[in-house]
Structure formats: C-alpha cells, structure tokens
Amino acid sequence: MKIEKASASNLENVDFENLTFGSVFTDHMFVCKYKDGKWQTPEVLPYKSLSFEPSMSVLHYGQAVFEGMKAYKDDHGKVWLFRPDQNFKRINRSAERLQIPTFPENFFFKGLRSLLDLDKEWIKPGIGNSLYVRPFVFSSQACVQASPSLEYTFIIICCPVKAYYGGEVNVLIAEEFSRAADGGIGYTKAAGNYAAQFYPTALAQKKGYQQIVWTDAKSHEFLEEAGTMNIFFRIDNKLLTAPTNDRILDGVTRKSVIQIARDSGIEVEVRPIRIDEIVDASRNNSLKEMFGSGTAVVINPIKSYGYKGVNYKLPKLEDPVAKQLKDKIMSIQYNISEDPYGWRVAVD
Ligand SMILES: Cc1ncc(COP(=O)(O)O)c(C=O)c1O
C-alpha cells in the first residue's frame, strides 16, 4: 500500500464545537482503483478533490454503494471500531447486487487502520464524540453504455462527529410511496435507495414529520424500517422488530440491540408487524415505546407517528428501555464496560 502524508493538517482550523454532520473531513483518504479485471495497489492520500469525465458511468447508471461506521476513542486515548467485519461484509453484499466487484478484506482493513492511524487526532474522546467512517465504491469508467462498468473506485473518507443526543422524532407511516420491493435492492446500501427517499421524506417534513417509516410495497400493511434506521416497538414488556429480508437493511445496531435486549432478559420477537397491531396497541395503551436503531445515533426514540391522518403519541417514560439499551451499546463502543461479544475492535 502506498502512503502519502498530507503536508499540513487542517485540524487546527476546525471548530469541533460547531460541527455539521458530514461536512468536515479529515486530512487523509483511502483510494483503490479497479481496472483490467483486478483491484490495483491501494493508496492513502491527502484528502482532495477528484476529477472525472462527464461520461463517468456512475453519473448515468448509479452503480454506487456505501457503508457507514464509526471509530471511537476511550478515556485512555485508544481507538476502537464497533463490529467492522459486519460493515465489510455488507459493502460486499451490496456491491455484488449492483454488479460491482467485491473488495478484498485485507485491503479494506489495512487501509482502514492506516487511515485511522494517520487521522487519530481527529477523534475526540468523550462519550458521543466519534469519527464517522464512510467507505464507498462506484463505477468510474468513462463510458455511457448501459452495462456494468469495467472500472471502479473504492474510497474511504472520514468526518469528525460531535456528541449528538438525537432528539425524539415524529415519523410518518408510508401509505403510498415505497422504499424497496421484493427482489430489489432494499437490503443494500445502494446510493439510489437514499435518492428515492428524499422526495417522499420532503413531503412528510412539510407535514411536520422528520422521517418516514417504510411499509411493505405490496400491501402497505406491514412496518419495515425508517429512513436510515431499523425500527423497534415495545408492546408491554416485549420488543418487536421486523425480520430482515431483501427489502430491509440488515442493520449492525439492530442485531446488537436484539442480542443485548435478549441477554438483559427482555423478550424480543422478530416477525412481520402489522400497522393495525401497533395502532391497536396505541389505543389500548400497551404501546410503550417506539425507536429507531442505526450507527448515527445508536437509538433514536420516536415521539409520535402519523397514520391515515391521525397522529399517535407515545407516552413519556421515566426509564425507557430505549435509553437502557443505548447506554449498554455505547458502554461497549467506548470501552467503558466489558464486551462479552467481541464486538469492540482495537485499531492500534
Ligand atoms: C436504510 C437503513 N436502515 C437501517 C440502517 C441502520 O443500520 P446500521 O445499524 O448498520 O447503521 C441504516 C444505516 O446504515 C440505513 O441506511
């Protein structure tokens, strides 16, 4: 692997108190190109703009997939990743579905470690602070033929993220639009999945909802996942979440929540969830909590949900299960508690 260090760091110029998510980047990036049927020598380079031809394939046919993961610093200055093997496997699952060549595991982890080592000063200690790591791969051949590209570019960039105590959100249950269909690409982190959500989400935002909870495309009767989060419901003392399938992203946080909840003695049912069941539970006061799970905020409590013109409010609780689960996951991520699962991976 080739490494070219930045001649000067931009760290001094960054206002860590006022970071806007995803708009400030560290000094370096990892780049690896695919051509002539194989991945070429990977490089870590100073973060910079790239040039491309207007005919670059991804701009026309959207062969692009990405990942989102985080690096954390503990109180001793040691850097950790959380279940990075899951993100690695998932980007290759996504790539495969988009007919993008899979990326070699040793390139990914060597690149990630070198990058995090060079840019570790960008990770601030303190619970909630982290470095968001964005691996992505796209078709980069200069060609407008509607067929898989012969060239690809794999990149990892990183941005510092400030402690963000995600506020409670209002969500709208999808009755008309769909995010994903059977046999489609819903289970991948394909760029197009996100592009297709922007318009319906903008309409929902006009009605005062921050996110949409997607329902199955066939009947719109079953609850699936939210914009960038999987979704959980607590009816009495039982947690419910939808099973993953080819429409739903197999979230790393989701599977961690399920495991930790079960190991804490909470019953978790993974099964299709009818909207009617949740509305009934709201009406008879057995719906206690609703929350989203995802890398960005770990767990995001939901304040209310809208369905068929009615807004259903969730009760305010003293000690929500969502908060208990969030604390347990974050304690593992920040090396505060034991990690019986082997999820926390040291970077240095
Ligand atoms: C559509 C979608 N669902 C769920 C998630 C949550 O997945 P994870 O917990 O791996 O971040 C994400 C975010 O990555 C997402 O984009």
The ligand as an ORCA input file, in Angstrom:
! r2SCAN-3c Opt
* xyz 0 1
  C     -31.926      2.120      5.349
  C     -31.178      1.904      6.607
  N     -31.706      1.105      7.547
  C     -31.070      0.857      8.713
  C     -29.833      1.427      8.992
  C     -29.133      1.114     10.274
  O     -28.022      0.265     10.020
  P     -26.749      0.274     10.961
  O     -27.231     -0.069     12.326
  O     -25.862     -0.780     10.392
  O     -26.164      1.635     10.901
  C     -29.256      2.294      8.041
  C     -27.964      2.940      8.302
  O     -26.945      2.413      7.951
  C     -29.932      2.525      6.823
  O     -29.404      3.335      5.904
*
